Amino acid sequence: MKKVVFTAGLLTVLNAAASVEVTPYIVNGNDISAIKYPSFVSLFYDRINYDRRYGVGPYCGATLLADQYVLTAAHCIYGDQDTQLFTSAVPQLQNESDFPYSVLQRVMVEEYYYPDTYNNTTLQDDIAILKLASPITAVSSYATFVDIANIGDYRKTTEAFYAVGHGNTQSNVDDSDTLQDTQLSFVDNANCNVYLNADTSENLCMTGAATVVYDNATCQGDSGGPLYWQGRQVGITSFGPTTCGDPGVEPNSVFTEVARYHDWIQSVLAGTALPKVVVNDQQRAEFLASGGATTSSITSTDDDSSSQSSSGGGGSLGALSMFVLALIGFRRKLHSSQTAQ
């Protein structure tokens, strides 16, 4: 898949003895129709309703849990006030360039949930739920809500898995703005412990089902997006090696295993869990009025000649490093959407 640029949740650099780099794109992906996986949702940096600016391309993926709730990775939104204030969810986005003029619907996020145990350094419990300010009605129905598989049913090397996203097609390269998927194969957790300072014992680990120079894999920008098995979601894209699809790293796509969080997900949907962050229009207006900083790689389209950030995410863990797959700010320009309605 393509690499999706992100500003949120860059992995803290830690010193260690060895390192395998981790990144987030869809490598060796296939262009697909957005209706193939109807629960897929794209997250955008979106200030259109406030100063007509928006991010070019989604910064993370997600899935529709219910008409007002989407499931994604915690590192996509953790600790970034700017992103938390100005994120919208877009269902079934076919091409990145469809935003904002040709999307089915865009809805702002108003509440953010993630486990108390989430660790932004190790990416332990890398899962989040975003509550939308209003329901997604353009596509929402029970048929479009994601179906989560039971744990254990899919943990076999003979099974076929598909990661989906708008991320980069290889490290630092984004060849297509079309939604893609790529086939992956299961790697036992006993063979997944190659990322220093990351305990993968409760993650779902994958390697490429095919190798064309690089293995099939996720890449930057695919963070938060789904891993499907038989049409049901089993994982959330979390991290991987710095070189997307590195054939020398067998578990080169690591996912949060969704079924492990069944009770927590149900508590959020039932309204019994407290949100970690709540945002509203007054907070957004005050942030902009105070000159609040935007994500570092976002610039105004009032100056189209301005350069885009080429920064990368992730950090070196000695010889072994983890690279988060969210790309919220790296390539995003703010578009002065004077023509956006």
C-alpha positions in Angstrom: 0.0 0.0 0.0 1.0 3.6 -0.3 2.7 5.2 2.5 0.4 7.6 4.4 2.1 10.6 5.8 1.7 11.3 9.5 2.4 13.8 12.2 0.8 11.9 15.1 2.6 9.5 17.3 6.1 9.4 16.1 7.8 6.6 18.0 10.2 7.9 20.7 13.8 7.1 19.9 15.3 4.6 22.3 18.8 3.2 22.7 19.1 -0.5 22.3 21.4 -3.2 21.1 19.9 -4.0 17.7 17.3 -2.6 15.4 14.9 -3.5 12.7 13.2 -0.4 11.3 9.5 -0.1 11.3 7.3 1.8 8.8 3.7 1.9 7.5 2.8 1.7 3.7 1.0 -0.8 1.5 3.7 -2.4 -0.5 2.9 -4.5 -3.6 -0.7 -3.6 -3.3 -3.6 -3.9 -5.7 -6.0 -1.0 -6.5 -9.4 -1.9 -5.3 -12.9 -0.5 -5.2 -13.8 1.3 -2.0 -16.9 -0.9 -1.7 -14.8 -4.1 -1.5 -14.3 -3.3 2.2 -17.4 -1.1 3.0 -16.4 -0.5 6.6 -13.1 1.3 5.7 -12.8 4.9 6.8 -10.1 7.5 6.2 -9.1 10.1 8.7 -8.2 13.6 7.5 -6.8 16.8 9.1 -9.8 19.0 8.4 -10.3 22.7 9.1 -12.6 23.4 6.2 -15.5 24.6 8.3 -13.2 27.0 10.2 -10.6 28.5 7.9 -11.1 26.4 4.7 -7.9 24.5 5.1 -7.4 20.7 5.0 -4.8 18.1 4.8 -3.8 16.6 1.4 -4.6 12.9 1.8 -5.7 10.9 4.9 -3.2 10.6 7.7 -4.5 7.3 9.0 -7.1 4.6 8.2 -9.9 3.3 10.4 -13.1 1.2 10.3 -16.7 1.9 11.0 -17.8 0.2 14.2 -21.2 1.9 14.3 -22.7 4.9 12.6 -21.0 7.2 15.1 -17.9 5.3 16.1 -14.7 4.4 14.2 -11.9 2.1 15.2 -8.2 3.1 14.6 -4.7 3.1 16.2 -4.1 5.1 19.3 -0.8 6.4 18.0 -2.6 8.2 15.1 -4.2 10.7 17.5 -2.4 10.4 20.8 -1.0 13.6 22.4 -1.6 15.9 19.4 -4.1 18.6 20.2 -4.1 20.1 16.7 -5.0 16.7 15.2 -7.5 15.9 17.9 -9.3 19.3 17.3 -9.4 19.0 13.5 -10.0 15.4 12.4 -12.8 14.3 10.2 -13.8 10.8 9.2 -14.6 9.9 5.5 -16.2 6.6 4.6 -15.4 4.5 1.6 -12.8 6.9 0.1 -11.8 5.7 -3.4 -9.1 8.2 -4.3 -7.2 10.6 -2.0 -7.9 13.4 -4.4 -11.6 12.9 -3.9 -11.3 14.8 -0.7 -13.0 17.1 0.0 -15.1 17.7 -3.2 -16.2 14.2 -4.1 -16.6 12.3 -0.8 -19.7 10.6 0.3 -19.6 12.4 3.7 -17.2 13.9 6.1 -17.9 14.1 9.9 -15.8 15.7 12.6 -14.6 13.8 15.6 -15.7 14.9 19.0 -14.4 12.3 21.4 -11.3 10.1 21.6 -11.0 6.8 23.6 -8.0 4.6 24.1 -7.0 2.2 26.9 -5.4 3.4 30.1 -2.6 1.0 29.3 -1.7 2.5 25.9 2.1 3.2 25.8 3.1 5.6 23.1 6.7 4.4 23.2 6.3 0.7 23.0 2.9 0.9 21.2 1.4 -1.5 23.7 -2.4 -1.6 23.4 -2.3 0.6 20.2 -6.1 0.9 19.7 -8.5 3.8 19.8 -12.1 4.6 19.1 -13.3 8.0 17.8 -16.8 9.2 18.4 -18.1 11.4 15.6 -20.1 14.6 16.2 -23.0 13.1 14.1 -23.7 9.7 12.5 -22.3 8.7 9.2 -25.5 8.3 7.1 -24.2 8.2 3.6 -23.1 4.5 3.8 -23.9 3.4 7.4 -26.0 0.3 7.8 -25.4 -3.0 9.5 -23.9 -4.2 6.3 -21.1 -1.6 6.4 -20.2 -1.9 10.1 -17.1 -3.9 10.6 -17.4 -7.5 11.7 -14.7 -8.5 14.2 -13.4 -12.1 14.1 -13.1 -14.3 17.2 -9.5 -14.7 18.4 -7.9 -18.0 17.4 -10.0 -18.8 14.4 -7.5 -17.3 12.0 -4.1 -18.0 13.6 -2.8 -20.3 10.9 0.0 -19.9 8.3 -2.4 -21.3 5.7 -4.9 -18.4 6.0 -4.9 -15.4 3.7 -5.1 -11.9 5.2 -5.5 -8.5 3.5 -4.3 -5.2 4.8 -6.1 -2.1 3.4 -5.1 1.5 3.2 -4.1 4.7 1.3 -0.5 4.6 2.6 2.8 4.8 0.6 3.6 2.1 -1.9 7.1 1.9 -0.6 9.3 3.8 1.8 9.2 7.5 0.9 7.3 6.8 -2.4 3.6 7.3 -3.0 2.8 6.1 -6.5 -1.0 6.1 -6.3 -3.8 7.8 -4.5 -6.2 4.9 -5.0 -7.3 2.6 -2.2 -5.3 -0.6 -2.1 -5.0 -4.0 -0.4 -2.2 -6.4 -0.1 -2.1 -10.1 0.9 -0.2 -11.1 4.0 0.6 -14.4 5.8 0.5 -15.2 9.5 3.7 -15.3 11.6 3.6 -17.0 15.0 4.4 -14.7 17.9 7.3 -16.9 18.8 9.0 -15.7 15.6 7.8 -12.1 15.9 10.1 -10.9 18.8 12.5 -9.0 16.6 11.5 -5.4 17.6 13.6 -4.2 20.5 11.6 -2.5 23.3 8.4 -3.8 21.8 6.6 -6.8 23.4 4.8 -8.4 20.4 3.4 -11.3 22.4 -0.1 -10.0 22.1 0.2 -8.5 18.6 -0.9 -10.1 15.4 2.3 -10.5 13.2 2.4 -10.8 9.4 4.8 -11.2 6.6 4.3 -10.7 2.9 2.5 -13.4 1.0 4.6 -12.5 -2.1 7.9 -10.7 -2.7 8.6 -8.5 -5.7 11.8 -6.8 -4.6 10.0 -6.0 -1.4 7.6 -8.2 0.5 3.9 -7.4 0.6 3.5 -5.1 3.6 1.9 -2.1 5.2 3.6 1.2 5.1 3.5 4.8 6.4 0.0 6.2 6.2 -1.6 2.8 6.6 -1.6 3.2 10.4 -5.0 2.6 12.0 -6.3 0.7 9.0 -7.7 -2.8 9.1 -6.3 -6.3 8.5 -9.1 -8.5 7.2 -9.5 -12.3 7.2 -12.5 -13.7 5.4 -14.0 -10.3 5.3 -13.8 -9.8 9.1 -11.4 -7.5 10.9 -8.7 -9.1 12.9 -6.0 -6.4 13.2 -5.3 -2.7 13.3 -2.1 -1.6 11.5 0.4 -0.5 14.1 4.1 -0.7 13.1 6.7 -2.4 11.0 10.4 -2.1 9.9 11.8 1.3 8.7 12.1 -0.1 5.1 8.5 -1.0 4.2 8.3 -4.6 3.1 11.9 -5.4 4.1 12.3 -9.0 2.9 15.0 -9.5 5.6 12.5 -9.0 8.3 9.9 -11.8 8.4 7.2 -10.1 10.6 7.3 -6.9 8.6 3.7 -5.8 9.4 2.6 -5.8 13.0 -1.0 -5.3 14.1 -3.0 -4.7 17.2 -5.2 -7.9 17.6 -8.7 -6.5 17.8 -10.5 -9.5 19.4 -8.4 -9.0 22.6 -10.2 -5.7 23.2 -13.8 -7.0 22.8 -14.9 -5.9 26.3 -13.3 -2.5 26.1 -14.8 -1.8 22.6 -18.2 -2.8 24.0 -17.8 -0.5 27.0 -17.1 2.5 24.6 -20.1 1.7 22.4 -22.3 1.2 25.4 -21.3 4.6 26.8 -19.8 3.3 30.0 -16.2 4.2 29.2 -15.0 7.8 29.7 -13.4 9.6 26.8 -9.7 10.6 27.1 -10.3 13.8 25.0 -13.5 15.7 24.2 -13.4 18.5 21.7 -16.0 21.1 20.5 -16.3 24.1 18.1 -15.5 26.6 20.9 -12.2 24.9 21.6 -11.4 24.8 17.8 -12.2 28.6 17.5 -10.1 29.4 20.5 -7.2 27.3 19.2 -7.2 29.1 15.9 -7.7 32.5 17.5 -4.7 32.0 19.7 -2.5 31.1 16.7 -2.2 27.5 17.8 0.5 25.7 16.0 -0.4 23.3 13.2 1.3 20.0 12.4 4.9 20.7 11.3 4.6 19.6 7.7 1.4 21.4 7.0 1.6 24.7 5.1 -0.9 27.0 3.6 -1.9 26.6 0.0 -1.9 30.4 -0.2 1.7 29.7 -1.1 1.8 26.7 -3.4 5.5 27.1 -3.8 6.2 26.2 -0.2 8.0 23.0 0.3 6.5 19.9 1.9 8.1 18.3 4.8 10.2 15.2 4.0 10.5 14.1 7.6 10.1 10.5 8.5 8.6 8.8 11.4 9.8 6.3 13.9 13.0 6.0 15.8 16.1 3.9 16.1 16.1 1.4 18.9 19.8 0.7 18.6 20.1 -1.8 15.8 16.4 -2.6 16.0 13.9 0.1 15.6 10.2 0.4 15.4 8.6 2.8 13.0 5.0 3.8 13.5 2.8 3.9 10.4 0.8 7.1 10.9 1.9 9.9 8.7 -0.3 12.7 9.8 1.9 15.6 9.0 4.8 14.6 6.9 3.5 15.3 3.4 0.4 17.2 4.2 -0.1 20.7 2.9 -3.0 22.7 4.1 -5.1 23.6 1.2 -6.7 27.0 1.3 -10.0 25.6 0.2 -11.7 28.9 -0.8 -13.8 26.9 -3.2 -14.6 24.2 -0.8 -18.2 24.2 0.3 
